[in-house]
């Protein structure tokens, strides 16, 4: 289970160092074999490869004749890249994905249970501002009556 938010620096080659608390879990779940792809919110999604495979299969089972489905296929599968965590626990983010998410020198790695989101630091702060302002807090029907 991936939880927590970490501020990370990208080096000049576009590599991110995975925090030590997540490195072991990623190694044990997928031997460091990961998938990095684009998300419609202009962040990146980082999955252990074994967790990504069923998502890709589901996406590819959708009709390519449906405009919404094919748009998501192009984004999620089209941008998907197999990456390997190196011996130092770093991930190389391709120029195409860095450009898509606006990643430069700083990024946020945000745990989402089965995967991570990777955000441009300013875009992440904007997301937090929206949440804190209460503008995007309408709960979906599935969470009606939910309490913390």
C-alpha positions in Angstrom: 0.0 0.0 0.0 1.5 3.3 -1.1 0.7 6.2 1.1 2.1 9.7 1.8 3.4 12.6 -0.2 7.1 13.3 -0.8 8.8 16.2 -2.4 11.4 15.0 -4.9 14.1 16.6 -7.0 14.7 15.7 -10.7 18.3 15.5 -11.6 19.7 16.9 -14.9 19.0 13.6 -16.6 15.3 13.6 -15.5 15.7 11.0 -12.8 13.6 10.9 -9.6 14.9 9.1 -6.5 12.2 6.9 -5.0 12.0 7.5 -1.2 13.5 4.6 0.7 10.2 3.8 2.4 8.7 2.9 -1.0 11.8 1.3 -2.6 11.5 -2.0 -0.9 7.8 -2.4 -1.6 8.3 -1.6 -5.3 11.2 -4.1 -5.5 9.2 -6.9 -3.7 6.0 -6.3 -5.7 7.6 -6.0 -9.2 11.4 -6.4 -8.9 11.6 -2.7 -9.8 9.7 -3.2 -13.1 7.3 -0.2 -13.3 5.0 1.5 -15.7 4.8 5.3 -15.9 2.1 7.0 -17.9 0.0 10.1 -18.3 -3.2 11.0 -16.5 -5.9 13.4 -17.7 -5.2 15.7 -14.8 -1.7 16.4 -16.2 0.1 14.3 -13.7 1.8 11.0 -14.2 0.8 7.6 -12.8 3.4 5.2 -11.5 2.4 1.6 -11.2 4.2 -1.6 -10.3 4.1 -3.5 -13.6 2.0 -6.3 -12.2 -0.7 -3.8 -11.0 -0.7 -2.0 -14.4 -1.3 -5.1 -16.6 -5.0 -5.5 -15.6 -5.6 -1.8 -16.1 -4.1 -1.9 -19.6 -6.1 -5.0 -20.5 -9.3 -3.3 -19.4 -8.5 -0.1 -21.3 -7.7 -2.1 -24.5 -11.0 -4.1 -24.2 -12.9 -0.8 -24.7 -14.2 0.1 -28.1 -11.8 2.2 -30.2 -14.9 3.5 -32.0 -16.1 5.3 -28.9 -14.5 8.8 -28.8 -14.1 8.9 -25.0 -12.7 5.4 -24.8 -10.2 5.9 -27.6 -9.1 9.2 -26.1 -8.3 7.5 -22.8 -6.6 4.6 -24.6 -4.4 7.1 -26.4 -3.5 8.9 -23.2 -3.1 6.1 -20.7 -1.7 3.3 -23.0 -0.2 5.6 -25.6 2.0 7.3 -23.1 2.7 4.2 -21.0 6.4 3.4 -20.6 8.0 0.4 -19.0 10.7 1.7 -16.7 13.2 0.0 -14.3 14.2 1.3 -11.0 18.0 1.5 -11.0 20.3 0.2 -8.2 20.2 3.6 -6.5 16.4 3.6 -6.5 16.0 6.2 -9.2 13.5 6.3 -12.1 14.2 7.9 -15.4 11.3 10.0 -16.6 11.3 10.4 -20.4 11.3 13.8 -21.9 7.8 13.2 -23.4 6.4 12.5 -19.9 8.3 15.3 -18.3 6.8 17.7 -20.9 3.3 16.3 -20.5 3.3 16.8 -16.7 5.4 20.0 -16.7 8.1 18.4 -14.6 11.3 20.4 -14.2 13.3 20.4 -11.0 10.8 19.6 -8.3 8.0 17.0 -8.2 5.6 15.5 -5.7 5.2 11.8 -5.4 1.8 11.1 -3.9 0.8 7.6 -2.8 -2.6 6.4 -4.0 -2.8 2.9 -2.5 -1.9 0.7 -5.5 0.1 3.3 -7.3 1.6 6.8 -7.2 0.8 10.1 -8.8 3.8 12.3 -9.9 2.9 16.0 -10.0 4.6 19.2 -11.0 5.1 21.0 -7.7 3.0 24.0 -8.7 0.2 21.9 -10.1 0.2 19.9 -6.9 -0.1 23.1 -4.8 -3.0 24.2 -7.1 -4.8 20.8 -6.4 -4.4 21.3 -2.7 -5.7 24.9 -3.0 -8.9 23.5 -4.7 -9.4 20.9 -2.0 -8.8 23.3 0.8 -11.2 25.8 -0.7 -13.9 23.1 -0.7 -14.5 23.6 -4.5 -14.0 19.9 -5.4 -15.3 18.1 -2.3 -18.7 16.8 -3.5 -18.6 13.2 -2.6 -19.6 10.6 -5.2 -22.8 8.6 -4.6 -20.7 5.6 -3.6 -19.5 7.5 -0.6 -22.8 8.8 0.6 -22.8 8.6 4.4 -19.0 8.1 4.6 -17.4 9.5 7.7 -13.8 9.8 8.8 
